[in-house]
Amino acid sequence: MIIIAGVSPKTKILDQNPRRCPLCGLHQAYFKRVDHYLSFFFIPLLRVKKGNPFIMCDRCQKTVPEFEPDISQQTGDRPKTCHYCKMSLDQDFKYCPYCGKRI
């Protein structure tokens, strides 16, 4: 008898609202998380590890930590952050695109 089992990653989109990608400028960046599942005959059955959420652009396939050096190089000064969720923002934002609160 042969049993095919293993642990495989599965990407889950946490928020369906697209955000603007700092690199390509398109609204195709989404909150995602990579969870690892125990699979039996290629069917995910049980989540064994919950991943950390991150923002990833569907067009250029870059994640937010990869954006940070590019943002600081473009603006030349320290990026603005939200007082509520502590996410980096553009200088001209009046509302946070991550939590929706007024800055």
C-alpha positions, -999 to 999 in steps of 0.1 A, spaced: 0 0 0 13 34 -10 3 66 10 10 100 -5 11 126 22 31 158 29 30 194 39 22 220 12 18 258 12 -14 275 2 -18 312 -3 -49 328 10 -61 363 1 -73 380 34 -88 412 20 -104 415 -14 -99 453 -15 -69 461 -38 -43 486 -27 -19 507 -49 15 490 -55 43 515 -48 64 500 -76 41 495 -106 14 520 -95 -15 497 -102 -42 488 -76 -33 451 -76 -17 446 -42 -36 424 -17 -33 413 19 -22 376 17 -10 349 40 8 316 32 -5 287 54 10 252 54 -14 223 53 -10 186 58 -21 170 25 -33 134 19 -33 124 -17 -28 161 -27 -59 172 -7 -52 198 20 -67 184 52 -53 202 83 -35 235 87 -2 228 105 13 263 104 -4 297 101 16 323 81 21 360 88 0 384 67 18 405 41 9 427 11 18 414 -23 12 429 -58 -3 404 -83 13 422 -112 49 426 -102 49 399 -75 67 421 -49 59 421 -12 57 451 12 91 446 28 106 447 -7 89 480 -13 103 499 18 138 508 4 122 520 -28 97 543 -11 124 560 10 146 564 -20 118 580 -40 107 605 -14 141 613 1 127 616 36 110 594 62 77 579 50 45 590 68 30 563 91 -6 558 103 -11 566 140 -36 537 144 -21 507 124 15 519 121 16 512 83 37 533 59 17 558 38 23 583 10 27 619 22 -5 631 4 -29 605 20 -56 620 43 -71 585 51 -52 553 58 -58 527 30 -51 499 55 -75 507 84 -96 535 68 -91 560 96 -84 597 91 -48 607 96 
